């Protein structure tokens, strides 16, 4: 991780790179799991099983690949319909579609000028949801973490989010998130990067050790 100032520049290849790195870690893991694991409930997405999360992810990516963005797309109702459309698929078919989406969506996102970048971050977070419930290492971390943090910093800035200065235990350089021009003084976070991602994604932190001053945890959620 370099200086936080690099987050001001969009790297159009970053979202696709994040998806491919996560694809290479997640897909082999999923292919090795028993069918029963796909029925496990997720903590990050209450009411959804592992399979539901994966079906949502694969559907969202294929919408990007095929440029299908009808009115109401990505709403809770639209997401539920996407999952229901895959109800008769095998788990392997869902994983196949997910692999294709994670492979093909990157160039489309790159050409969109930034408007679809948050989808890549959301997909990476959902992969963390799956890793988390399956007890696999790398939930909200792993090889994609540096790119995920860069993307998170830029998205929070562009959305004029609460400014925050993060001193991360496992990243060399401090990370600045949110709108640097906001009149509100920056909040301060001290802890590991995966917990920071959980907070920004509105995921449970389950007693993780961290310090947050100047903001409530709920204020950080960019997906709420």
Protein Blocks (a to p, Z undefined) as FASTA:
>chain_A
ZZfklmmpccfklmmmmmmmmmmmmmmmmmmpcfklmmpccfklghiafklmmmmmmmmm
mmmmnopacehihiaklmmmmmmmmmmpcfklmmmmmmmmmmmmmmmmmmnoommmmmmm
mmmmmmmmmmmmnopghihiajllmmmmmmmmmmmmmnopacdddddfkbfbacdedjfk
bmbdcdddeddfklmmmmmnopafehpacddehiafklmpmkZZ
